[in-house]
Amino acid sequence: MRLDSRKYYVSARPTASLEEKVITGSIVALVTPMHSGSLTIDWTSLETLIEWHIAEGTNAIVAVGTTGESATLSVLEHASVIEFVVKKVASRVPVIAGTGANATAEAIHLTETAKSVGADACLLVTPYYNKPTQNGLYQHFKAISEAVEIDQILYNVPGRTACDMLPETVMALSKLSNIVGIKEATGDLSRVPQLLSGCIDGFAIYSGDDVTARELMQMGGHGDISVTANVAPKLMSKMCAASMLGNVKLSDELDLLLAHLHSGLFVEANPIPVKWAISQMGMIENALRLPMTSLSKEYFNTVSTAMRVAGVI
């Protein structure tokens, strides 16, 4: 895939072919729009969001991650959304498919499906609920890596999964040729130097925590897989670029405008606040599948104020 140097900061993995590249920058964890009432997928709004993100400078799109309500989509819907996003993006930016599961066989199946429809990479969350050991995590991701030849990004978010993949396990997995990065969503910045020094050269470290993403990138991280980017994509793209280019003053200034969104979009469980915010921008309906419910009225002002500070309303 040919990469546009205006949008990407690209470095080849030292043991990889020239075609294998590191995705960097502002990577939106895209919502999955739904119709109110029927709660079926709103394909028209999904296409509108895709075009908006590309126009606003988003560097890559994650389809059907946590923010995309992967937990309440059927396997068929899951695959259909990935295929739709890949088709509509049409190689203008990379598409990363969320294919994690708490069963290794299911994760392999979803990852195979994502590869078959043309995704550029897959995002694989640690198995949730069943609490594997560190060896279990290593064997889980090794099995997926060996089963499907596609770039794979690990995803560590113990606040949602009750499973924390330790840096030592990540370092071991980084040696597998098609495991190319990690979305580290603990918010623990002390892990960043460990990962940068302990993983193989070219292994990408992404933030999965918008609050600390700027600092992670200033420390040498490669980007932010972001909820905030759903609402303020242009500002997030500029902030990520400034952070990775070492323009600390500019990245700090831009992130200050985003700070209220970083916190406000988590006043209730993601993606409850972010879907409400995008609906207030007139881009989607405020529709979520149970057990997720609409944003509580007590938080309307918090989220709308954050949107005004960021200049999106």
Secondary structure in CASP SS format (residue, H / E / C, confidence):
PFRMAT SS
TARGET T0000
AUTHOR 0000-0000-0000
METHOD secondary structure of the structure
MODEL  1
M C 1.00
R C 1.00
L C 1.00
D C 1.00
S C 1.00
R C 1.00
K C 1.00
Y C 1.00
Y C 1.00
V C 1.00
S C 1.00
A E 1.00
R C 1.00
P C 1.00
T C 1.00
A C 1.00
S C 1.00
L C 1.00
E C 1.00
E C 1.00
K E 1.00
V C 1.00
I C 1.00
T C 1.00
G E 1.00
S E 1.00
I E 1.00
V E 1.00
A E 1.00
L C 1.00
V C 1.00
T C 1.00
P C 1.00
M E 1.00
H C 1.00
S C 1.00
G C 1.00
S C 1.00
L C 1.00
T C 1.00
I E 1.00
D C 1.00
W H 1.00
T H 1.00
S H 1.00
L H 1.00
E H 1.00
T H 1.00
L H 1.00
I H 1.00
E H 1.00
W H 1.00
H H 1.00
I H 1.00
A H 1.00
E H 1.00
G C 1.00
T C 1.00
N C 1.00
A E 1.00
I E 1.00
V E 1.00
A E 1.00
V C 1.00
G C 1.00
T C 1.00
T C 1.00
G C 1.00
E C 1.00
S H 1.00
A H 1.00
T H 1.00
L C 1.00
S C 1.00
V H 1.00
L H 1.00
E H 1.00
H H 1.00
A H 1.00
S H 1.00
V H 1.00
I H 1.00
E H 1.00
F H 1.00
V H 1.00
V H 1.00
K H 1.00
K H 1.00
V H 1.00
A C 1.00
S C 1.00
R C 1.00
V C 1.00
P C 1.00
V E 1.00
I E 1.00
A E 1.00
G E 1.00
T C 1.00
G C 1.00
A C 1.00
N C 1.00
A C 1.00
T H 1.00
A H 1.00
E H 1.00
A H 1.00
I H 1.00
H H 1.00
L H 1.00
T H 1.00
E H 1.00
T H 1.00
A H 1.00
K H 1.00
S H 1.00
V C 1.00
G C 1.00
A C 1.00
D C 1.00
A E 1.00
C E 1.00
L E 1.00
L E 1.00
V E 1.00
T C 1.00
P C 1.00
Y C 1.00
Y C 1.00
N C 1.00
K C 1.00
P C 1.00
T C 1.00
Q H 1.00
N H 1.00
G H 1.00
L H 1.00
Y H 1.00
Q H 1.00
H H 1.00
F H 1.00
K H 1.00
A H 1.00
I H 1.00
S H 1.00
E H 1.00
A H 1.00
V C 1.00
E C 1.00
I C 1.00
D E 1.00
Q E 1.00
I E 1.00
L E 1.00
Y E 1.00
N E 1.00
V C 1.00
P H 1.00
G H 1.00
R H 1.00
T H 1.00
A C 1.00
C C 1.00
D C 1.00
M C 1.00
L C 1.00
P H 1.00
E H 1.00
T H 1.00
V H 1.00
M H 1.00
A H 1.00
L H 1.00
S C 1.00
K C 1.00
L C 1.00
S C 1.00
N C 1.00
I E 1.00
V E 1.00
G E 1.00
I E 1.00
K E 1.00
E E 1.00
A C 1.00
T C 1.00
G C 1.00
D C 1.00
L C 1.00
S C 1.00
R H 1.00
V H 1.00
P H 1.00
Q H 1.00
L H 1.00
L H 1.00
S H 1.00
G H 1.00
C C 1.00
I C 1.00
D C 1.00
G C 1.00
F C 1.00
A E 1.00
I E 1.00
Y E 1.00
S E 1.00
G C 1.00
D C 1.00
D H 1.00
V H 1.00
T H 1.00
A H 1.00
R H 1.00
E H 1.00
L H 1.00
M H 1.00
Q H 1.00
M C 1.00
G C 1.00
G C 1.00
H C 1.00
G E 1.00
D E 1.00
I E 1.00
S E 1.00
V C 1.00
T H 1.00
A H 1.00
N H 1.00
V C 1.00
A C 1.00
P H 1.00
K H 1.00
L H 1.00
M H 1.00
S H 1.00
K H 1.00
M H 1.00
C H 1.00
A H 1.00
A H 1.00
S H 1.00
M H 1.00
L C 1.00
G C 1.00
N C 1.00
V H 1.00
K H 1.00
L H 1.00
S H 1.00
D H 1.00
E H 1.00
L H 1.00
D H 1.00
L H 1.00
L H 1.00
L H 1.00
A H 1.00
H H 1.00
L H 1.00
H H 1.00
S H 1.00
G H 1.00
L C 1.00
F C 1.00
V C 1.00
E C 1.00
A C 1.00
N C 1.00
P C 1.00
I H 1.00
P H 1.00
V H 1.00
K H 1.00
W H 1.00
A H 1.00
I H 1.00
S H 1.00
Q H 1.00
M C 1.00
G C 1.00
M C 1.00
I C 1.00
E C 1.00
N C 1.00
A C 1.00
L C 1.00
R C 1.00
L C 1.00
P C 1.00
M C 1.00
T C 1.00
S C 1.00
L C 1.00
S C 1.00
K H 1.00
E H 1.00
Y H 1.00
F H 1.00
N H 1.00
T H 1.00
V H 1.00
S H 1.00
T H 1.00
A H 1.00
M H 1.00
R H 1.00
V H 1.00
A C 1.00
G C 1.00
V C 1.00
I C 1.00
END
